[in-house]
Amino acid sequence: MKKPIITLVVSTIVGLGTLFGGISFKTEAASISSLKGQQDQIHNQRSSVNSTINQAKQKIDSLQGQQVDVKTEMKRIDLAIGDTNTKMREKQAKVDDTKAQVTKLQADIKVIQERIKQRNELLKERARNYQETGGMVNYLEVLMGSQSFGDFIDRANAVTTIMQADQDIIKQAEADKKELETKQAQVENDLANLQKMLKDLEKMNQQLAGQRAEKDKLLGSLQAQEQHVHEDVMNMEEQNQVLASQEAAIQKAIQMEQQRQAELARQRQAAAQASRSNGYSAPSAAPPVTSGNFMRPASGPISSTYGPRWGDFHYGVDIANPGANVPIVAAADGVVAVSHYSQSYGNVVYITHSINGHIYTTVYAHMQVRMVSEGQVVSKGQQIGIMGSTGEATGQHLHFELYNGPWKYHSAINPMGIVPL
């Protein structure tokens, strides 16, 4: 039998045994008082469980609120990532455009460089002519060779124009060179700025992606916590149902005990009257029986005892039997407090017993079939089901537990020596 899920009510519910057995007159009042005391304890346990359930539901509300906050923050990050990606695409487009400008500028630069080269060749050619012809002296010869004053003026204007042209060529070459340097510097600066902005945006995008991953992790943790608390609430609600059934079973046990005591008083009165009529005294009531209160609940060898097992603790005794339709019987007289299907115990029955005014609880788990219902009175040896392997079980067997008092989570006692196993 595997350990039940946290708080999964290892549904044990106490049954009434020896309810119809002999009991001394002195213990009759104590028997009902004990039952009522056990009923009060169960009522208090239910109040505690309900309080814990309410606290768990408040925690669920808090976790859900935190998830809403995280999802809101995730939405903000997603929008920021989208905006950053848009800006990155815009900057990348500008980078591509600037690179295209660089390519065009490189073509312009080649044209300018070719013009500069041609001007330099022209200037070099003029310089060679100056050296070969004497430079400015030739200009004087041109002027002196004029035939008239008007011719002199025309020749002087022509010389001035030629010299000015030479100066313009030099200035244009310098201007082209400066323009080239300015364009190169501007484009390179623009491209560097765009690439820097693009890198900054990529870095920001990586940071946002990291924040998004952290929020994903946090949301997953909150959802896992909520699921865990939900499971606890479900387990505690099942436990509350078991306690309620147990409380009802003890209430029925009280009523039956009161009826039994009333019948016993009637029988005593009748016996006293008969003894007075017959002239002899009635025998004293027999003392409480200390043996024979329980019987073995199923046939077969014990496959696992009470105590540590597989790194855990086994809170019962397993009786294995591979046969077909192996009967499971009530270990003592009592009232069925719980008969249901449990996630861990499968088909399980809990019986409440009142033995000499003391409450015991027996649990019968992993049954293939349940043959009794809640509130049903059963007698010792009455069949209550058939052995199986339902729930968290490996192989066909009966997992049997005994509680000294009402069922309480992980408080089962060793049945060996009390129940003849």
C-alpha positions as CSV (number, residue, x, y, z in Angstrom):
1,M,0.0,0.0,0.0
2,K,1.5,3.3,-1.0
3,K,1.5,6.3,1.3
4,P,-1.6,8.3,0.6
5,I,-1.3,11.8,-0.9
6,I,-0.9,14.6,1.7
7,T,-4.0,14.8,3.7
8,L,-5.8,12.4,1.4
9,V,-7.9,11.0,4.0
10,V,-6.7,7.6,4.6
11,S,-10.3,7.2,5.2
12,T,-10.4,5.3,8.4
13,I,-13.5,5.6,10.2
14,V,-14.3,4.0,13.4
15,G,-16.8,1.3,13.8
16,L,-18.9,-0.1,16.5
17,G,-17.9,-3.5,17.7
18,T,-19.1,-5.6,20.5
19,L,-22.0,-3.2,20.5
20,F,-24.2,-6.1,21.3
21,G,-21.7,-7.9,23.5
22,G,-21.9,-8.1,27.3
23,I,-21.1,-5.0,29.2
24,S,-21.2,-4.3,33.0
25,F,-23.8,-2.0,34.4
26,K,-21.0,0.3,35.7
27,T,-19.6,0.8,32.2
28,E,-22.9,1.6,30.4
29,A,-22.9,5.3,31.2
30,A,-19.2,5.5,30.6
31,S,-19.7,3.9,27.1
32,I,-22.1,6.6,25.9
33,S,-19.9,9.3,27.5
34,S,-16.9,8.0,25.7
35,L,-18.8,7.9,22.4
36,K,-19.9,11.5,22.9
37,G,-16.4,12.5,23.8
38,Q,-15.1,11.0,20.6
39,Q,-17.8,12.7,18.6
40,D,-16.8,16.1,20.1
41,Q,-13.1,15.4,19.1
42,I,-14.2,14.6,15.5
43,H,-16.3,17.8,15.4
44,N,-13.2,19.8,16.6
45,Q,-11.1,18.1,13.9
46,R,-13.7,19.1,11.3
47,S,-13.6,22.7,12.4
48,S,-9.8,22.6,12.2
49,V,-9.9,21.1,8.7
50,N,-12.5,23.7,7.5
51,S,-10.3,26.5,8.9
52,T,-7.3,25.0,7.0
53,I,-9.3,24.8,3.8
54,N,-10.3,28.4,4.1
55,Q,-6.7,29.4,4.6
56,A,-5.7,27.4,1.6
57,K,-8.4,29.0,-0.5
58,Q,-7.1,32.5,0.6
59,K,-3.6,31.4,-0.5
60,I,-5.1,30.3,-3.9
61,D,-6.7,33.8,-4.2
62,S,-3.3,35.4,-3.4
63,L,-1.4,33.2,-5.9
64,Q,-4.0,33.9,-8.6
65,G,-3.6,37.7,-7.9
66,Q,0.2,37.4,-8.2
67,Q,-0.3,35.5,-11.5
68,V,-2.4,38.4,-12.8
69,D,0.3,40.9,-11.8
70,V,3.0,38.7,-13.5
71,K,0.9,38.3,-16.7
72,T,0.4,42.1,-16.8
73,E,4.1,42.6,-16.5
74,M,4.7,40.0,-19.2
75,K,2.3,41.9,-21.5
76,R,4.3,45.1,-20.9
77,I,7.5,43.3,-21.7
78,D,6.0,41.8,-24.8
79,L,4.9,45.2,-26.0
80,A,8.3,46.6,-25.2
81,I,10.0,43.8,-27.2
82,G,7.7,44.5,-30.1
83,D,8.5,48.2,-30.0
84,T,12.2,47.5,-29.8
85,N,12.0,45.1,-32.8
86,T,10.2,47.7,-34.8
87,K,12.9,50.3,-34.0
88,M,15.6,47.8,-34.8
89,R,14.0,47.2,-38.2
90,E,13.8,51.0,-38.8
91,K,17.4,51.5,-37.8
92,Q,18.5,48.5,-39.9
93,A,16.7,50.1,-42.9
94,K,18.5,53.3,-42.3
95,V,21.8,51.4,-42.0
96,D,21.1,49.7,-45.3
97,D,20.2,53.1,-46.9
98,T,23.4,54.7,-45.5
99,K,25.4,51.9,-46.8
100,A,23.8,52.4,-50.2
101,Q,24.8,56.1,-49.9
102,V,28.3,55.0,-49.1
103,T,28.3,52.9,-52.2
104,K,27.1,55.8,-54.3
105,L,29.6,58.1,-52.7
106,Q,32.4,55.7,-53.5
107,A,31.3,56.0,-57.2
108,D,31.2,59.8,-56.9
109,I,34.6,59.7,-55.2
110,K,36.0,57.9,-58.2
111,V,34.6,60.6,-60.5
112,I,36.1,63.3,-58.4
113,Q,39.4,61.5,-58.1
114,E,39.4,61.2,-61.9
115,R,38.7,64.9,-62.3
116,I,41.5,65.8,-59.9
117,K,43.8,63.4,-61.7
118,Q,42.9,65.1,-65.0
119,R,43.4,68.6,-63.6
120,N,46.7,67.6,-62.1
121,E,47.8,66.3,-65.5
122,L,46.7,69.6,-67.1
123,L,48.6,71.6,-64.5
124,K,51.6,69.4,-64.9
125,E,51.4,70.0,-68.6
126,R,51.2,73.8,-68.2
127,A,54.1,73.7,-65.8
128,R,56.2,71.8,-68.4
129,N,55.2,74.5,-70.9
130,Y,56.3,77.2,-68.6
131,Q,59.7,75.6,-68.1
132,E,60.2,75.0,-71.9
133,T,58.9,78.5,-73.1
134,G,59.9,80.6,-70.1
135,G,56.4,80.9,-68.6
136,M,55.4,84.5,-68.0
137,V,58.0,85.8,-70.6
138,N,55.9,84.2,-73.4
139,Y,52.9,86.1,-72.1
140,L,55.0,89.3,-72.4
141,E,55.9,88.4,-75.9
142,V,52.3,87.9,-76.6
143,L,51.5,91.3,-75.3
144,M,54.5,93.1,-76.9
145,G,53.6,91.6,-80.2
146,S,50.3,93.4,-80.4
147,Q,49.9,95.6,-83.5
148,S,47.8,98.3,-82.0
149,F,46.5,99.4,-78.6
150,G,43.2,97.7,-79.2
151,D,45.1,94.5,-80.1
152,F,47.1,94.9,-76.9
153,I,43.9,95.1,-74.8
154,D,42.5,92.0,-76.5
155,R,45.8,90.1,-75.9
156,A,46.0,91.3,-72.3
157,N,42.4,90.1,-71.6
158,A,43.2,86.8,-73.2
159,V,46.3,86.3,-71.0
160,T,44.4,87.3,-67.9
161,T,41.7,84.8,-68.8
162,I,44.2,82.0,-69.3
163,M,45.9,82.8,-66.0
164,Q,42.5,83.0,-64.2
165,A,41.6,79.6,-65.7
166,D,44.7,78.1,-64.2
167,Q,43.8,79.5,-60.8
168,D,40.2,78.2,-61.1
169,I,41.5,74.8,-61.9
170,I,43.6,74.8,-58.7
171,K,40.7,76.1,-56.6
172,Q,38.2,73.6,-58.1
173,A,40.6,70.8,-57.4
174,E,41.0,71.9,-53.8
175,A,37.2,72.3,-53.4
176,D,36.6,68.8,-54.9
177,K,39.1,67.4,-52.4
178,K,37.4,69.2,-49.5
179,E,34.0,68.1,-50.6
180,L,35.2,64.5,-50.8
181,E,36.6,64.6,-47.3
182,T,33.4,66.2,-45.9
183,K,31.1,63.7,-47.5
184,Q,33.3,60.8,-46.4
185,A,33.4,62.1,-42.8
186,Q,29.6,62.7,-42.7
187,V,28.6,59.4,-44.1
188,E,31.0,57.5,-41.9
189,N,29.7,59.4,-38.8
190,D,26.1,58.7,-39.8
191,L,26.8,55.0,-40.3
192,A,28.7,54.7,-37.0
193,N,25.8,56.4,-35.1
194,L,23.2,54.1,-36.7
195,Q,25.3,51.0,-36.0
196,K,25.7,52.1,-32.4
197,M,21.9,52.7,-32.0
198,L,21.3,49.2,-33.6
199,K,23.6,47.6,-31.1
200,D,22.0,49.4,-28.2
201,L,18.6,48.2,-29.4
202,E,19.8,44.6,-29.7
203,K,21.2,44.8,-26.2
204,M,17.9,46.2,-24.9
205,N,16.1,43.4,-26.7
206,Q,18.3,40.8,-25.0
207,Q,17.6,42.3,-21.6
208,L,13.8,42.3,-22.3
209,A,14.0,38.7,-23.4
210,G,15.8,37.8,-20.2
211,Q,13.1,39.6,-18.2
212,R,10.5,37.7,-20.1
213,A,12.1,34.4,-19.4
214,E,12.3,35.3,-15.7
215,K,8.6,36.2,-15.7
216,D,7.8,32.9,-17.5
217,K,9.7,31.0,-14.8
218,L,7.9,33.0,-12.0
219,L,4.5,32.3,-13.6
220,G,5.3,28.6,-13.8
221,S,6.3,28.6,-10.2
222,L,3.1,30.4,-9.1
223,Q,0.9,28.0,-11.2
224,A,2.7,25.0,-9.7
225,Q,2.1,26.4,-6.2
226,E,-1.6,27.0,-7.0
227,Q,-1.9,23.4,-8.3
228,H,-0.3,22.1,-5.2
229,V,-2.6,24.1,-2.9
230,H,-5.6,23.0,-5.0
231,E,-4.6,19.4,-4.5
232,D,-4.3,20.0,-0.7
233,V,-7.8,21.6,-0.7
234,M,-9.2,18.6,-2.5
235,N,-7.5,16.2,-0.1
236,M,-8.7,18.2,2.9
237,E,-12.2,18.3,1.6
238,E,-12.1,14.5,1.2
239,Q,-10.8,14.3,4.8
240,N,-13.7,16.6,5.9
241,Q,-16.2,14.2,4.2
242,V,-14.6,11.3,6.0
243,L,-14.8,13.1,9.4
244,A,-18.4,14.0,8.7
245,S,-19.2,10.4,7.9
246,Q,-17.4,9.3,11.0
247,E,-19.2,11.8,13.2
248,A,-22.5,10.5,11.8
249,A,-21.5,6.9,12.5
250,I,-20.6,7.7,16.1
251,Q,-24.0,9.4,16.4
252,K,-25.7,6.3,15.2
253,A,-23.5,4.2,17.6
254,I,-24.7,6.4,20.5
255,Q,-28.3,5.8,19.5
256,M,-27.7,2.1,19.3
257,E,-25.9,2.0,22.6
258,Q,-28.8,3.9,24.2
259,Q,-31.2,1.4,22.7
260,R,-29.0,-1.5,23.8
261,Q,-28.8,-0.2,27.4
262,A,-32.6,0.3,27.5
263,E,-33.1,-3.2,26.3
264,L,-30.6,-4.5,28.8
265,A,-32.4,-2.7,31.6
266,R,-35.7,-4.2,30.5
267,Q,-34.1,-7.7,30.4
268,R,-32.7,-7.1,33.9
269,Q,-36.0,-6.0,35.3
270,A,-37.7,-9.0,33.7
271,A,-35.0,-11.3,35.1
272,A,-35.3,-9.8,38.6
273,Q,-39.0,-10.4,38.5
274,A,-38.5,-13.9,37.4
275,S,-36.0,-14.6,40.1
276,R,-38.3,-13.3,42.8
277,S,-41.0,-15.5,41.4
278,N,-38.8,-18.6,41.2
279,G,-37.2,-18.0,44.6
280,Y,-33.6,-17.8,43.6
281,S,-31.2,-14.9,42.8
282,A,-30.1,-14.0,39.3
283,P,-26.4,-14.5,38.5
284,S,-24.1,-11.5,38.4
285,A,-23.3,-10.0,35.0
286,A,-20.3,-11.4,33.3
287,P,-17.1,-9.3,33.2
288,P,-16.1,-7.5,30.0
289,V,-14.6,-9.9,27.5
290,T,-10.9,-9.1,26.7
291,S,-10.4,-11.6,23.9
292,G,-12.3,-12.4,20.9
293,N,-13.3,-8.9,20.1
294,F,-11.6,-9.0,16.6
295,M,-11.2,-11.6,14.0
296,R,-9.0,-12.0,11.0
297,P,-10.5,-9.9,8.1
298,A,-9.3,-12.1,5.2
299,S,-7.5,-15.3,4.5
300,G,-3.9,-15.5,3.1
301,P,-0.3,-14.9,4.1
302,I,0.9,-11.5,5.5
303,S,2.9,-9.9,2.7
304,S,3.9,-6.7,4.5
305,T,3.8,-5.7,8.2
306,Y,3.3,-2.5,10.1
307,G,6.4,-0.3,10.2
308,P,9.2,1.2,8.0
309,R,9.1,0.0,4.4
310,W,10.9,1.1,1.2
311,G,12.2,4.3,2.8
312,D,8.7,5.2,4.0
313,F,6.3,4.0,6.8
314,H,3.6,1.4,6.3
315,Y,0.7,2.2,8.5
316,G,-1.0,-1.2,8.2
317,V,-0.7,-4.9,7.5
318,D,-1.1,-6.4,4.0
319,I,-2.8,-9.8,3.5
320,A,-2.1,-11.2,0.1
321,N,-4.2,-13.9,-1.7
322,P,-4.2,-14.4,-5.5
323,G,-7.4,-16.4,-5.4
324,A,-10.6,-15.5,-7.1
325,N,-13.4,-13.7,-5.2
326,V,-11.5,-13.7,-1.9
327,P,-14.0,-12.4,0.7
328,I,-13.2,-9.5,3.1
329,V,-15.1,-9.6,6.3
330,A,-15.7,-7.1,9.2
331,A,-13.1,-7.7,11.9
332,A,-15.7,-6.9,14.6
333,D,-19.3,-5.7,15.0
334,G,-19.8,-2.0,14.0
335,V,-21.2,0.6,11.8
336,V,-19.9,1.4,8.3
337,A,-18.7,5.0,8.5
338,V,-17.2,5.4,5.0
339,S,-17.6,3.3,1.9
340,H,-16.2,5.0,-1.2
341,Y,-13.4,5.1,-3.8
342,S,-10.2,6.8,-2.7
343,Q,-7.4,7.9,-5.1
344,S,-4.8,6.1,-3.0
345,Y,-6.8,3.3,-1.3
346,G,-9.1,2.5,-4.2
347,N,-12.4,0.8,-3.0
348,V,-12.1,1.3,0.8
349,V,-14.4,0.8,3.8
350,Y,-14.1,2.2,7.3
351,I,-15.9,0.7,10.2
352,T,-16.5,2.3,13.6
353,H,-16.4,0.0,16.6
354,S,-17.4,0.6,20.2
355,I,-15.8,-2.1,22.3
356,N,-16.6,-1.9,26.0
357,G,-17.2,1.8,25.6
358,H,-14.0,2.4,23.7
359,I,-13.8,3.5,20.1
360,Y,-11.7,1.6,17.5
361,T,-11.5,2.1,13.7
362,T,-10.7,-0.4,11.1
363,V,-9.9,0.3,7.4
364,Y,-10.1,-2.2,4.5
365,A,-8.4,-0.9,1.4
366,H,-7.9,-1.9,-2.3
367,M,-11.0,-4.0,-2.5
368,Q,-12.3,-5.1,-5.9
369,V,-15.9,-4.7,-4.8
370,R,-17.5,-3.0,-1.8
371,M,-20.6,-4.8,-0.5
372,V,-21.7,-2.4,2.3
373,S,-22.8,1.3,2.4
374,E,-22.3,4.1,4.8
375,G,-24.4,3.9,7.9
376,Q,-25.0,0.2,7.6
377,V,-24.7,-1.9,10.7
378,V,-22.4,-5.0,10.2
379,S,-21.6,-7.9,12.4
380,K,-18.3,-9.6,13.1
381,G,-17.5,-11.9,10.2
382,Q,-20.0,-10.4,7.8
383,Q,-18.6,-10.1,4.3
384,I,-18.1,-6.4,3.3
385,G,-16.2,-6.8,0.0
386,I,-13.9,-8.8,-2.3
387,M,-10.1,-8.6,-2.3
388,G,-8.6,-6.6,-5.2
389,S,-5.9,-4.2,-6.2
390,T,-7.7,-0.9,-6.9
391,G,-6.1,2.5,-6.1
392,E,-2.3,2.7,-5.6
393,A,-1.7,-1.0,-5.2
394,T,0.7,-3.6,-6.6
395,G,-0.9,-7.1,-6.7
396,Q,-4.1,-8.3,-5.2
397,H,-4.1,-7.9,-1.4
398,L,-6.0,-6.3,1.5
399,H,-4.4,-3.3,3.2
400,F,-5.8,-3.4,6.8
401,E,-5.4,-0.6,9.4
402,L,-6.4,-0.3,13.0
403,Y,-6.9,3.0,15.0
404,N,-7.2,3.2,18.7
405,G,-10.0,5.8,18.6
406,P,-11.5,7.7,15.7
407,W,-9.5,7.8,12.4
408,K,-6.7,10.4,12.4
409,Y,-4.2,11.0,9.6
410,H,-1.1,8.8,10.1
411,S,-2.1,7.7,13.6
412,A,-2.8,4.0,12.9
413,I,-1.5,1.5,15.4
414,N,0.1,-1.9,14.9
415,P,-2.8,-4.4,14.7
416,M,-0.6,-7.4,15.5
417,G,-1.5,-8.7,19.0
418,I,-4.8,-7.0,19.0
419,V,-6.4,-8.5,15.9
420,P,-5.5,-12.2,15.4
421,L,-3.6,-12.0,12.2
